Amino acid sequence: MGRRTGWAVGVLLLLLSVAWAAIDLSRPVRFDLQKELRLGREAAPKIEKEFGGVLKSYERKFGGQQVDLVALVQEIGAKIVAAAEKLGPQQVPSPPPKEKEPQKMSFTFKVLNSQDVNAFSLWGGYVYVTKGLLDFLQSPDELAGVLGHEVGHSMFHHLLQMEKVGKTIGNVQLAVLIGILLGGSDKIDVGDVYYVSEWLKIAVLNAHSIEHEQEADYVGVLYAHAAGYNPVGLLTFMKRLAREAQSRPQLHLGAAQTHPWSYERATAIARQIRGMGLPINDREVIAALKARAQAAKVGGQNGAEVLLGEEVVFRLVDKGRQKTPLARAQAIATALNAQLDARLQPDYLRLVKNDAGKLTLIAIARMRGLLKYEVQPLLEVLPADAKAQNTTPENLAKKIHANLVRLLRLDFVVNYTY
């Protein structure tokens, strides 16, 4: 075969392979249910061992209540699966299952004994969340959003799709190399071509991976909402991931990036929720951003305390202008919640001292449409409060201010423009 003829055959082979790949990738994935169930059963023990084993129970306060999170994962997971089976996509395996074989994919939810903040799904409906992820989440709504995302991966058979893409691109690679060899050119290094084609393969696979993550986010919102949970939970989870990323150096991976940026995902999720006609209120799904009051012993005296989430931010014994210390604490919690509803930011908290030497913690919020500020008193530190805790009013006020600022910075969710 002459060099010119070889190049013609090579180019034709390449064009045919690219056209076939485009047609093949446009077809919906066909899945063998028994094969997928087998792959899941084979992979599960290895994964579970790699991540420190499976927890049978894990009790802690979650969403303001003491719960067994392993049981909660399974409970919410079952509701998400019911919603997913109702909404679709319809699972029609090819070939159809035989009479004695499983007729549909059954889901299994497990908690791994790992501090990694991670959740993932395997073939055949195996869904895993780590202990570290459960510690990172702040409410059942956030957990429902994460489980909805992972169930989405399984419902759309994303692992099988990635396998299909890999095989298709591999066939194109082979066609390229054969085309070069048929061309007989001594100016083209086959090794270099293979190296470049491997990078192109990675880029194509990762592009599909990003699409899969976006698709799983989208259906995760739908599944969580249909299961009776607030879909804002997936949004607040994603926003917190974005905020965590802001504290680390940003590494732009280019073609090697497998997931969309968290802030991009948060923006897309928010737009989807608004498109569904649903309100977005972060504080409805984040217990840590809610203030409350309760009676307590302070320095041996009957007093009260103000909590933000599960952490005490202020203990007091003086009733002030209220009837009881508890009533005063409740008034403080009410004022704090009002400011949190208005998206109180850490930098807007200030300590001021009046002419009589009393220290007051205030919130400063910009008034809409006016170039001036609105001042809202939150709490006043009284001498009796400080004395009961063996400190001075000034030191106690500074401690309260520091605690509130720390908690707000920890839990404040960036208010993106959607």
C-alpha positions as CSV (number, residue, x, y, z in Angstrom):
1,M,0.0,0.0,0.0
2,G,1.4,3.4,-1.0
3,R,1.9,6.2,1.5
4,R,-0.8,8.3,-0.1
5,T,-3.3,5.5,-0.1
6,G,-2.3,4.6,3.5
7,W,-3.0,8.2,4.6
8,A,-6.3,8.2,2.8
9,V,-7.4,4.9,4.5
10,G,-6.1,6.2,7.8
11,V,-8.0,9.5,7.6
12,L,-11.2,7.7,6.4
13,L,-10.8,5.3,9.4
14,L,-10.4,8.2,11.8
15,L,-13.5,10.1,10.4
16,L,-15.6,6.9,10.6
17,S,-14.5,6.2,14.1
18,V,-15.3,9.8,15.3
19,A,-18.7,9.7,13.6
20,W,-19.4,6.3,15.2
21,A,-18.3,7.6,18.6
22,A,-20.6,10.7,18.3
23,I,-23.6,8.5,17.4
24,D,-22.8,5.9,20.1
25,L,-22.4,8.5,22.9
26,S,-25.7,10.2,21.9
27,R,-27.7,7.0,22.6
28,P,-29.1,6.4,26.1
29,V,-27.2,4.0,28.2
30,R,-28.5,0.4,28.2
31,F,-27.8,-1.5,31.4
32,D,-27.7,-5.1,32.4
33,L,-29.3,-5.1,35.9
34,Q,-27.7,-8.4,36.9
35,K,-24.3,-7.2,35.8
36,E,-24.6,-3.9,37.7
37,L,-25.8,-5.7,40.9
38,R,-22.9,-8.1,40.6
39,L,-20.4,-5.2,40.2
40,G,-21.8,-3.5,43.3
41,R,-21.6,-6.7,45.4
42,E,-18.0,-7.2,44.3
43,A,-16.9,-3.6,44.9
44,A,-18.7,-3.0,48.2
45,P,-16.5,-5.1,50.6
46,K,-13.3,-3.5,49.2
47,I,-14.6,0.0,49.5
48,E,-15.9,-0.6,53.0
49,K,-12.6,-1.9,54.2
50,E,-10.7,0.9,52.5
51,F,-12.8,3.5,54.4
52,G,-12.5,2.0,57.9
53,G,-15.5,-0.3,57.9
54,V,-19.3,0.3,58.3
55,L,-20.8,1.9,61.4
56,K,-23.8,0.1,62.9
57,S,-24.8,3.2,64.9
58,Y,-23.6,6.8,65.4
59,E,-25.4,8.9,67.9
60,R,-25.0,12.7,68.3
61,K,-27.0,15.9,68.3
62,F,-28.2,16.6,64.7
63,G,-30.6,19.3,63.7
64,G,-31.2,20.2,67.4
65,Q,-32.0,16.6,68.4
66,Q,-30.1,13.5,69.7
67,V,-30.4,10.9,66.9
68,D,-28.8,7.8,65.6
69,L,-27.4,9.1,62.3
70,V,-27.0,5.6,60.8
71,A,-30.7,5.0,61.2
72,L,-31.5,8.5,60.0
73,V,-29.4,7.9,56.8
74,Q,-31.4,4.7,56.1
75,E,-34.7,6.4,56.9
76,I,-34.1,9.4,54.7
77,G,-32.6,7.2,52.0
78,A,-35.7,5.1,51.7
79,K,-37.8,8.2,51.3
80,I,-35.5,9.5,48.6
81,V,-35.6,6.2,46.7
82,A,-39.4,6.2,46.8
83,A,-39.4,9.7,45.3
84,A,-36.8,8.8,42.7
85,E,-38.8,5.7,41.6
86,K,-41.9,7.9,41.2
87,L,-40.2,10.8,39.4
88,G,-37.9,8.6,37.2
89,P,-36.1,7.9,35.1
90,Q,-37.9,4.6,34.6
91,Q,-35.5,1.7,35.0
92,V,-35.8,-0.6,32.0
93,P,-32.8,-3.0,31.9
94,S,-31.7,-4.7,28.7
95,P,-31.9,-7.7,28.6
96,P,-35.0,-8.0,30.8
97,P,-34.4,-9.9,34.1
98,K,-35.4,-13.5,34.2
99,E,-38.2,-14.7,36.5
100,K,-36.0,-15.7,39.5
101,E,-33.6,-12.7,39.1
102,P,-34.1,-9.3,40.9
103,Q,-36.5,-7.2,38.8
104,K,-35.2,-3.8,39.9
105,M,-32.2,-2.2,41.5
106,S,-32.5,-2.2,45.3
107,F,-30.7,0.6,47.3
108,T,-28.4,0.1,50.3
109,F,-27.4,3.0,52.5
110,K,-24.3,2.7,54.7
111,V,-22.2,5.0,56.9
112,L,-18.4,4.5,56.7
113,N,-16.1,5.0,59.6
114,S,-14.0,7.7,58.0
115,Q,-13.3,11.4,58.8
116,D,-13.2,12.3,55.1
117,V,-16.1,14.6,54.1
118,N,-17.4,12.4,51.3
119,A,-20.4,10.6,49.8
120,F,-20.5,8.4,46.8
121,S,-22.5,5.6,45.1
122,L,-21.4,2.3,43.5
123,W,-23.1,0.1,40.8
124,G,-26.3,-1.5,41.8
125,G,-27.6,1.1,44.3
126,Y,-24.9,1.1,47.0
127,V,-24.8,4.5,48.5
128,Y,-22.2,5.5,51.1
129,V,-21.7,8.5,53.4
130,T,-18.8,9.0,55.7
131,K,-18.8,9.9,59.4
132,G,-16.9,13.0,58.5
133,L,-19.7,14.1,56.1
134,L,-22.3,13.6,58.8
135,D,-20.3,15.8,61.1
136,F,-20.1,18.4,58.4
137,L,-23.9,18.4,57.7
138,Q,-26.2,20.5,59.9
139,S,-29.7,19.2,59.3
140,P,-31.8,16.4,57.9
141,D,-32.6,18.6,54.9
142,E,-28.9,18.8,54.0
143,L,-28.6,15.0,54.4
144,A,-31.6,14.5,52.1
145,G,-30.0,16.7,49.5
146,V,-26.8,14.8,49.5
147,L,-28.6,11.4,49.4
148,G,-30.8,12.7,46.6
149,H,-27.6,13.6,44.7
150,E,-26.1,10.1,45.1
151,V,-29.4,8.3,44.3
152,G,-29.4,10.4,41.1
153,H,-26.0,9.0,40.1
154,S,-27.5,5.5,40.5
155,M,-30.8,6.2,38.8
156,F,-29.0,7.6,35.7
157,H,-26.3,4.9,35.8
158,H,-23.5,7.4,35.6
159,L,-20.8,4.8,36.3
160,L,-22.0,2.7,33.4
161,Q,-22.1,5.8,31.2
162,M,-18.5,6.6,32.1
163,E,-17.5,3.1,31.3
164,K,-19.2,3.4,27.9
165,V,-17.5,6.8,27.2
166,G,-14.1,5.3,28.1
167,K,-14.5,2.4,25.7
168,T,-15.8,4.6,22.9
169,I,-12.9,7.1,23.3
170,G,-10.5,4.1,23.5
171,N,-11.7,2.9,20.1
172,V,-11.1,6.3,18.6
173,Q,-7.6,6.3,20.0
174,L,-7.0,3.0,18.4
175,A,-8.3,4.3,15.1
176,V,-6.0,7.3,15.3
177,L,-2.9,5.1,15.9
178,I,-3.8,2.7,13.1
179,G,-4.4,5.7,10.8
180,I,-0.9,7.0,11.5
181,L,0.7,3.6,11.0
182,L,-1.1,3.2,7.7
183,G,0.1,6.6,6.6
184,G,3.6,5.5,7.2
185,S,4.9,8.9,8.1
186,D,8.3,9.0,9.8
187,K,7.7,12.6,11.0
188,I,5.1,11.7,13.5
189,D,6.0,10.1,16.8
190,V,3.4,7.4,17.7
191,G,4.3,7.7,21.4
192,D,3.7,11.5,21.4
193,V,0.3,11.0,19.6
194,Y,-0.7,8.3,22.2
195,Y,0.3,10.7,25.0
196,V,-1.7,13.5,23.6
197,S,-4.7,11.2,22.9
198,E,-4.6,10.0,26.6
199,W,-4.9,13.6,27.7
200,L,-7.8,14.2,25.3
201,K,-9.4,11.0,26.7
202,I,-9.1,12.4,30.2
203,A,-10.5,15.7,29.1
204,V,-13.6,14.0,27.5
205,L,-14.1,11.7,30.5
206,N,-13.9,14.6,33.0
207,A,-16.3,16.7,30.9
208,H,-18.8,13.9,31.2
209,S,-18.1,13.6,34.9
210,I,-18.9,17.3,35.4
211,E,-22.1,16.9,33.4
212,H,-23.0,13.9,35.7
213,E,-22.4,16.0,38.8
214,Q,-24.7,18.8,37.5
215,E,-27.4,16.2,36.5
216,A,-27.2,14.6,40.0
217,D,-27.5,18.0,41.7
218,Y,-30.5,18.8,39.6
219,V,-32.4,15.6,40.3
220,G,-31.2,15.6,43.9
221,V,-33.1,18.8,44.5
222,L,-36.2,17.2,42.9
223,Y,-35.9,14.0,44.8
224,A,-35.4,15.7,48.2
225,H,-38.4,18.0,47.6
226,A,-40.6,15.1,46.5
227,A,-39.6,13.2,49.6
228,G,-40.8,16.0,51.8
229,Y,-37.5,17.8,52.6
230,N,-36.5,21.4,52.0
231,P,-34.4,21.4,48.8
232,V,-32.5,24.4,50.2
233,G,-30.6,21.8,52.2
234,L,-28.5,20.9,49.2
235,L,-27.9,24.6,48.5
236,T,-26.6,25.4,52.1
237,F,-24.4,22.3,52.0
238,M,-22.9,23.4,48.7
239,K,-22.4,27.0,49.8
240,R,-20.5,25.8,52.9
241,L,-18.3,23.7,50.6
242,A,-17.7,26.8,48.6
243,R,-16.8,28.8,51.7
244,E,-14.4,26.0,52.8
245,A,-12.7,26.2,49.3
246,Q,-12.2,30.0,49.7
247,S,-10.0,29.3,52.7
248,R,-7.7,27.1,50.6
249,P,-5.4,27.9,47.7
250,Q,-7.4,27.5,44.4
251,L,-5.9,25.0,42.1
252,H,-7.2,25.2,38.5
253,L,-7.0,21.7,37.1
254,G,-8.2,22.4,33.6
255,A,-8.9,19.2,31.7
256,A,-8.2,17.2,34.9
257,Q,-11.1,18.7,36.8
258,T,-13.8,16.2,37.6
259,H,-16.4,18.3,39.5
260,P,-17.8,21.8,38.8
261,W,-16.7,24.5,41.3
262,S,-18.9,24.5,44.4
263,Y,-19.9,28.1,44.0
264,E,-21.1,27.3,40.4
265,R,-23.1,24.4,41.7
266,A,-24.6,26.5,44.5
267,T,-25.7,29.2,42.0
268,A,-27.3,26.6,39.7
269,I,-29.1,24.9,42.6
270,A,-30.4,28.3,43.8
271,R,-31.7,29.2,40.3
272,Q,-33.4,25.8,40.1
273,I,-35.1,26.2,43.5
274,R,-36.3,29.7,42.6
275,G,-37.5,28.3,39.2
276,M,-39.6,25.8,41.1
277,G,-41.3,28.8,42.9
278,L,-39.8,27.9,46.3
279,P,-38.4,30.4,48.8
280,I,-34.8,30.3,49.8
281,N,-34.2,30.7,53.6
282,D,-30.9,29.3,54.8
283,R,-31.9,29.5,58.4
284,E,-34.8,27.1,58.0
285,V,-32.4,24.2,57.3
286,I,-29.4,25.2,59.5
287,A,-29.9,24.7,63.2
288,A,-26.6,26.3,64.0
289,L,-27.9,29.7,62.8
290,K,-30.8,29.8,65.3
291,A,-30.7,31.5,68.7
292,R,-32.7,30.2,71.7
293,A,-32.8,30.7,75.4
294,Q,-33.0,28.3,78.4
295,A,-32.9,28.4,82.2
296,A,-29.5,27.6,83.7
297,K,-27.4,27.8,86.9
298,V,-24.8,30.5,86.6
299,G,-22.3,30.7,89.3
300,G,-24.6,28.9,91.7
301,Q,-27.5,31.3,91.0
302,N,-30.7,30.9,89.1
303,G,-30.1,32.4,85.7
304,A,-30.4,31.7,82.0
305,E,-28.3,31.3,78.9
306,V,-28.5,32.2,75.2
307,L,-27.4,29.6,72.7
308,L,-26.6,29.8,69.0
309,G,-27.2,26.3,67.8
310,E,-25.8,24.1,70.5
311,E,-23.2,26.5,71.8
312,V,-23.7,28.9,74.7
313,V,-22.8,32.5,73.8
314,F,-24.1,34.4,76.9
315,R,-24.9,33.4,80.5
316,L,-26.8,35.9,82.7
317,V,-28.3,36.3,86.1
318,D,-29.7,39.8,86.1
319,K,-33.3,40.2,85.0
320,G,-32.6,43.8,83.8
321,R,-35.9,45.3,82.7
322,Q,-37.5,41.9,82.2
323,K,-39.4,40.0,84.8
324,T,-36.9,37.1,85.0
325,P,-33.4,36.3,83.7
326,L,-35.0,33.7,81.3
327,A,-37.3,36.4,79.9
328,R,-34.3,38.6,79.4
329,A,-32.5,35.8,77.6
330,Q,-35.5,35.1,75.4
331,A,-35.6,38.8,74.4
332,I,-31.9,38.6,73.5
333,A,-32.5,35.4,71.4
334,T,-35.5,37.1,69.6
335,A,-33.4,40.1,68.7
336,L,-30.5,38.0,67.6
337,N,-32.8,35.8,65.4
338,A,-34.3,39.0,63.8
339,Q,-30.8,40.1,62.8
340,L,-29.9,36.6,61.5
341,D,-33.0,36.7,59.4
342,A,-31.7,39.9,57.9
343,R,-28.4,38.1,57.2
344,L,-26.3,39.4,60.0
345,Q,-22.6,39.4,59.1
346,P,-19.7,39.0,61.6
347,D,-18.3,42.4,60.7
348,Y,-21.5,44.2,61.6
349,L,-21.3,43.3,65.3
350,R,-19.9,46.1,67.5
351,L,-19.3,46.6,71.2
352,V,-20.2,50.1,72.5
353,K,-19.9,51.7,75.9
354,N,-22.3,54.4,77.0
355,D,-21.6,57.3,79.4
356,A,-22.5,55.3,82.4
357,G,-19.9,52.6,81.4
358,K,-22.4,50.0,80.4
359,L,-21.4,47.8,77.5
360,T,-23.9,46.9,74.8
361,L,-23.5,44.6,71.8
362,I,-25.1,46.1,68.8
363,A,-25.8,45.0,65.2
364,I,-25.2,47.5,62.4
365,A,-27.2,47.0,59.2
366,R,-27.2,49.1,56.1
367,M,-30.6,50.6,55.5
368,R,-31.8,50.0,51.9
369,G,-31.8,53.0,49.7
370,L,-30.1,55.3,52.2
371,L,-26.4,56.1,52.8
372,K,-26.7,55.6,56.6
373,Y,-26.8,52.8,59.1
374,E,-29.4,51.3,61.3
375,V,-28.3,50.3,64.8
376,Q,-30.1,47.5,66.6
377,P,-29.1,46.7,70.2
378,L,-28.7,42.9,70.8
379,L,-27.7,42.6,74.4
380,E,-26.4,44.5,77.4
381,V,-23.8,43.1,79.8
382,L,-24.7,44.0,83.4
383,P,-22.4,43.9,86.4
384,A,-24.3,41.1,88.1
385,D,-23.8,38.9,85.0
386,A,-20.1,39.4,85.1
387,K,-19.8,39.0,88.9
388,A,-21.5,35.6,88.8
389,Q,-18.9,34.4,86.3
390,N,-15.9,35.9,88.2
391,T,-15.0,38.4,85.5
392,T,-15.5,42.0,84.6
393,P,-18.3,43.3,82.4
394,E,-15.8,44.4,79.8
395,N,-14.0,41.0,79.6
396,L,-17.4,39.2,79.5
397,A,-18.6,41.5,76.7
398,K,-15.5,40.9,74.7
399,K,-15.8,37.1,75.2
400,I,-19.5,37.2,74.0
401,H,-18.5,39.3,71.0
402,A,-15.7,37.0,70.1
403,N,-17.9,33.9,70.4
404,L,-20.6,35.4,68.2
405,V,-18.2,36.5,65.5
406,R,-16.5,33.1,65.5
407,L,-19.8,31.3,65.1
408,L,-21.1,33.6,62.5
409,R,-17.9,33.2,60.5
410,L,-18.1,29.4,60.9
411,D,-21.8,29.1,59.9
412,F,-22.5,32.3,57.9
413,V,-23.4,31.2,54.4
414,V,-22.2,33.4,51.6
415,N,-25.1,35.2,50.0
416,Y,-24.5,34.7,46.3
417,T,-26.3,36.8,43.7
418,Y,-28.5,34.3,41.8
